[in-house]
Amino acid sequence: MKTVRGLFTVVLASAFFGAMGCDDPASPGIQPEIVNNPDSFSYQVSAIQNYSATSSYTWQNSGTQANVNQACSITSGAATLAILDANGTPVYSRSLADNGTFTTTSGVAGTWTIRIVYEQSSATVNFRADKTT
């Protein structure tokens, strides 16, 4: 009886937490290709549909600024890219619907955070960040 009750609890908890969703970048509907090297980070995901989540990655930037190249196609919803320096200070925030090459503001070198926020997005996303100075 104890084993059945324990199994029931595990199944019930799995169903509950599964229904809540998560911010896991490997969730259904999104399989990003990421290259994360010191001073160079690239991210690409194709054909996501009606996806909402936030994904964060750490990136080693030995410089104080980065060039960000965005080449995306957002067909519905919204997607935003934010970059924070080693102190957690925002140095970049832009809609991924804005294509082009942009420069972050100056920040502190070290471990930076790259955050992508999807809000009911249907899109193909491609961006890279490279150390400038």
N, C-alpha and C positions, 0 to 999 in steps of 0.2 A: 504494500500500500504506500509506503514511504517513497519508493522508487517512482511509482506512477504519479504521486503528488509532486515530486521534484521535477519530473519530466514535464508535467503540465505547467508548472511555474516557468520553466525555461522556454517552452513554446509560447506561452502567453506573453512573456517579456519580449521575446523576439518579434512577435507580431506587433506589440505596442511600439517598440523603438523603430521597427521597420516602417510603420505608418507615419512616424514623425519626420522621416527624411533626415538627411545629413548634408554636410558641406564637403563630402568626400569627392575629390575631383575624378574619381573612377566610378561615380554613380552612373546608372543607366542613362544613355543619351549623350555622354561626353567622354571622349578618350583622347585627352591632349597629348601631343608630342612635345616634350620639353627637353631642351639642352641647357643645362645649368653649369656653366664653367666660370671660374673667376674672371671678372670683368666683362663677361658676355652671357646674356640670358636670352633664350628664344622660346616662344610658346606658339603652338598652332593647334587648332581644333576645327574640324570641318563638320558642317551640316548638323549643328545642334538644333533641337526643336523645343520651343516653349520651356526653356530650362531656367531655373532659379537656384542660385547657390552662391556662396562666396568661397573662393580658393585662395590660399596664401602660400607663398614660397619664400624661403630665405635665399639670398644671393650675395656672394662676396664681391664687393666693389672696392677696389683699392684707391679709387679716385673720389673726388668730391662732387662730380656731376656725371650724368649719363645722357647719351643721345637715345631717344626712343623712336623707333620706326614702327608705325601702325599701318597695316594694310588689311582692313577688315570689311566685311559685308554684313551689316545688321539689317535683317529684313523685318523684324518685329521685336518689340520689347526694348530693353536697354542693356548695355554692358559698359562698365567703367573700369579703367585701369588706375590704380593708385600705387605710388612708390613712396616708401618711407626710408629715411637714412638710418644709420647705425644707432642714433639716439631715439628713433621712433618718430622723428619730425617729418611731416609730409613734405616731399620735395616735388611731387608730381601727382596730378589728378586730371583725367581727361576721359571724355566719352570715347569708347572704341569705335564709334561711328565717324570720328574725325580721323581721316587718313592723312599721312604725311610723316615728316620727321620733326621731332620736337626735342627740346633740351630741358632737363630737370633744373630746378633751382639748385644752388650750392647746398651741400649737406656734409655730414661727417662720414668719412671713409669707414669701411668695415662691413658688418653684416647688415645688408639692406633687406627690406621686406617688399615683395611684389604681391599685390592683392588684386584679384579680378572679381568683380561683382556682376553677376548675371541676374536680371530681373525679367522673367518671362521671355527670355531671349531665344530668337531663332536667328542663327548667325553662322558665319565662318569667321574665325578670329585668328589673326596672325600678327604678332608683334615681336620685336626684339629690343633689348636694352644693352648698350655698350658703354663702357667707361669712356669719358672724354678727357677729364683732367684729374 
